Amino acid sequence: MKLGVDVPVNFEFKSGENFTKLLEMIKYQWVKINRGGPESLEGVLNDVDKDFASLIVQEEIVRFSMKHIRNISFGLRVEMPKSNNNDNDND
């Protein structure tokens, strides 16, 4: 079925027995948890067990309940290009 989505050539599908084992496979990778919204976290996945996981976010370790994870993305962090427009041009 064609979905009109470009899949990277080196894309690797991850699967696991359960969610905890799946997260263990992506330990020490850059992740984004709960994309968008106030509960969104972004950092390096540091530790995983059946109840909690932790992320290294800048200079701190953030521990959170596995129950609070709605979705997760992993891989390279992609930065949006900075705009050349300066809002202070109206001085």
Backbone as CSV, one residue per row, in Angstrom:
resi,resn,N_x,N_y,N_z,CA_x,CA_y,CA_z,C_x,C_y,C_z
1,MET,0.847,-1.172,0.000,0.000,0.000,0.000,0.899,1.244,0.000
2,LYS,0.652,2.174,-0.884,1.410,3.410,-0.974,0.806,4.440,-0.021
3,LEU,1.671,5.003,0.855,1.203,6.009,1.805,1.746,7.393,1.506
4,GLY,2.629,7.493,0.519,3.203,8.790,0.186,4.212,9.268,1.222
5,VAL,4.861,8.345,1.925,5.838,8.682,2.948,7.206,8.200,2.488
6,ASP,8.213,9.058,2.610,9.580,8.671,2.266,10.218,7.997,3.475
7,VAL,10.562,6.734,3.346,11.211,5.976,4.412,12.709,5.992,4.153
8,PRO,13.508,6.391,5.164,14.963,6.400,4.965,15.487,5.025,4.571
9,VAL,16.544,5.004,3.766,17.109,3.755,3.262,17.570,2.852,4.403
10,ASN,18.181,3.423,5.451,18.703,2.622,6.545,17.725,2.486,7.711
11,PHE,16.428,2.656,7.457,15.409,2.553,8.501,15.392,1.143,9.085
12,GLU,15.399,1.070,10.424,15.369,-0.213,11.111,14.139,-0.260,12.016
13,PHE,13.251,-1.201,11.765,12.048,-1.378,12.567,12.427,-2.079,13.860
14,LYS,12.015,-1.520,15.003,12.299,-2.110,16.312,11.051,-2.801,16.831
15,SER,11.232,-3.956,17.447,10.116,-4.653,18.096,10.653,-5.368,19.323
16,GLY,9.760,-5.662,20.254,10.161,-6.341,21.472,9.004,-7.121,22.051
17,GLU,9.326,-7.997,22.992,8.302,-8.808,23.671,7.263,-7.943,24.348
18,ASN,7.722,-6.852,24.950,6.833,-5.908,25.631,7.452,-4.516,25.531
19,PHE,6.770,-3.538,26.077,7.212,-2.155,25.940,8.548,-1.913,26.644
20,THR,8.737,-2.511,27.813,9.991,-2.351,28.545,11.167,-2.887,27.744
21,LYS,11.022,-4.056,27.151,12.105,-4.642,26.351,12.374,-3.803,25.099
22,LEU,11.329,-3.244,24.539,11.503,-2.359,23.382,12.329,-1.135,23.772
23,LEU,12.014,-0.529,24.918,12.773,0.634,25.362,14.213,0.273,25.705
24,GLU,14.437,-0.936,26.236,15.802,-1.364,26.528,16.648,-1.419,25.252
25,MET,16.016,-1.698,24.121,16.736,-1.765,22.848,17.211,-0.390,22.380
26,ILE,16.576,0.679,22.847,16.964,2.020,22.400,17.619,2.836,23.524
27,LYS,18.092,2.146,24.575,18.818,2.845,25.633,20.022,3.559,25.042
28,TYR,20.348,4.688,25.629,21.487,5.530,25.251,21.312,6.182,23.882
29,GLN,20.079,6.274,23.420,19.783,6.995,22.184,18.935,8.217,22.517
30,TRP,18.959,9.192,21.608,18.154,10.393,21.772,16.683,10.025,21.559
31,VAL,15.821,10.397,22.514,14.396,10.101,22.393,13.574,11.348,22.689
32,LYS,12.373,11.332,22.188,11.385,12.351,22.536,10.153,11.609,23.005
33,ILE,9.739,11.886,24.233,8.597,11.204,24.844,7.416,12.152,24.853
34,ASN,6.246,11.636,24.509,5.004,12.413,24.456,5.171,13.662,23.600
35,ARG,5.418,13.443,22.315,5.643,14.535,21.363,4.601,15.629,21.530
36,GLY,5.070,16.816,21.746,4.188,17.968,21.893,3.427,17.935,23.209
37,GLY,2.972,19.065,23.636,2.212,19.141,24.873,3.099,19.384,26.084
38,PRO,2.477,19.638,27.213,3.227,20.015,28.420,4.033,18.871,29.043
39,GLU,3.705,17.621,28.743,4.415,16.486,29.329,5.530,15.968,28.424
40,SER,5.872,16.698,27.376,6.893,16.270,26.436,8.283,16.371,27.067
41,LEU,9.087,15.330,26.871,10.473,15.292,27.350,11.373,14.878,26.203
42,GLU,12.595,15.427,26.179,13.533,15.103,25.119,14.915,14.975,25.732
43,GLY,15.594,13.870,25.432,16.934,13.655,25.961,17.419,12.253,25.624
44,VAL,18.458,11.804,26.336,19.032,10.482,26.118,18.405,9.509,27.106
45,LEU,17.835,8.419,26.592,17.227,7.396,27.441,18.333,6.701,28.218
46,ASN,18.264,6.789,29.546,19.356,6.331,30.397,19.083,4.991,31.061
47,ASP,17.895,4.798,31.581,17.595,3.592,32.345,16.131,3.229,32.152
48,VAL,15.846,1.925,32.185,14.480,1.436,31.981,14.246,0.248,32.896
49,ASP,13.102,0.226,33.588,12.632,-0.989,34.253,11.119,-1.046,34.066
50,LYS,10.445,-2.001,34.678,9.021,-2.182,34.381,8.142,-1.041,34.874
51,ASP,8.622,-0.262,35.855,7.809,0.821,36.417,8.279,2.225,36.042
52,PHE,9.587,2.397,35.878,10.134,3.728,35.647,11.182,3.709,34.542
53,ALA,11.399,4.890,33.968,12.489,5.104,33.018,13.107,6.448,33.363
54,SER,14.322,6.680,32.888,14.952,7.969,33.145,15.628,8.480,31.880
55,LEU,15.636,9.812,31.782,16.248,10.511,30.657,17.323,11.441,31.184
56,ILE,18.390,11.584,30.422,19.358,12.631,30.706,18.924,13.825,29.878
57,VAL,18.521,14.890,30.569,18.042,16.107,29.921,18.986,17.233,30.326
58,GLN,19.777,17.690,29.396,20.837,18.682,29.626,21.733,18.189,30.763
59,GLU,21.696,18.814,31.918,22.597,18.435,33.013,21.866,17.754,34.169
60,GLU,20.696,17.199,33.919,19.973,16.526,34.988,19.379,15.209,34.504
61,ILE,19.065,14.342,35.447,18.415,13.072,35.149,16.960,13.192,35.588
62,VAL,16.052,12.929,34.653,14.620,13.029,34.916,14.055,11.614,34.938
63,ARG,13.430,11.235,36.050,12.838,9.912,36.203,11.325,10.053,36.076
64,PHE,10.686,9.143,35.344,9.254,9.247,35.127,8.631,7.864,35.083
65,SER,7.347,7.815,35.363,6.599,6.566,35.386,6.331,6.087,33.968
66,MET,6.475,4.778,33.755,6.186,4.193,32.441,4.720,4.415,32.061
67,LYS,3.842,4.545,33.045,2.411,4.756,32.777,2.155,6.079,32.061
68,HIS,3.080,7.033,32.175,2.866,8.356,31.592,3.344,8.473,30.156
69,ILE,3.950,7.415,29.604,4.427,7.464,28.223,3.276,7.148,27.284
70,ARG,2.907,8.120,26.438,1.859,7.909,25.439,2.461,7.528,24.093
71,ASN,3.610,8.119,23.759,4.305,7.798,22.512,5.773,8.167,22.670
72,ILE,6.604,7.598,21.795,8.040,7.846,21.876,8.648,7.811,20.471
73,SER,9.555,8.738,20.225,10.328,8.768,18.982,11.790,8.645,19.374
74,PHE,12.604,8.017,18.522,14.019,7.903,18.847,14.852,8.159,17.612
75,GLY,16.093,8.458,17.840,17.021,8.710,16.745,17.648,10.068,16.879
76,LEU,18.215,10.550,15.788,18.904,11.822,15.801,17.958,12.962,16.100
77,ARG,18.474,13.938,16.831,17.707,15.140,17.114,17.797,16.039,15.897
78,VAL,16.662,16.468,15.387,16.628,17.320,14.203,16.245,18.722,14.642
79,GLU,17.134,19.674,14.379,16.886,21.066,14.739,16.238,21.781,13.561
80,MET,15.288,22.638,13.848,14.672,23.455,12.811,15.638,24.580,12.452
81,PRO,15.751,24.911,11.160,16.640,26.016,10.783,16.161,27.319,11.400
82,LYS,17.119,28.130,11.843,16.763,29.413,12.449,16.357,30.393,11.363
83,SER,15.343,31.161,11.658,14.840,32.150,10.713,15.785,33.345,10.677
84,ASN,15.951,33.945,9.498,16.778,35.137,9.365,16.000,36.399,9.707
85,ASN,14.695,36.272,9.916,13.861,37.423,10.247,14.116,37.828,11.686
86,ASN,14.227,39.106,11.922,14.421,39.618,13.269,13.205,40.455,13.632
87,ASP,12.525,40.088,14.707,11.301,40.785,15.098,11.562,42.187,15.612
88,ASN,12.803,42.530,15.910,13.127,43.840,16.470,13.506,44.850,15.390
89,ASP,13.162,44.594,14.134,13.496,45.504,13.047,12.657,46.772,13.059
90,ASN,11.611,46.833,13.869,10.693,47.960,13.862,11.109,49.073,14.816
91,ASP,12.346,49.107,15.287,12.799,50.143,16.231,12.905,51.481,15.588
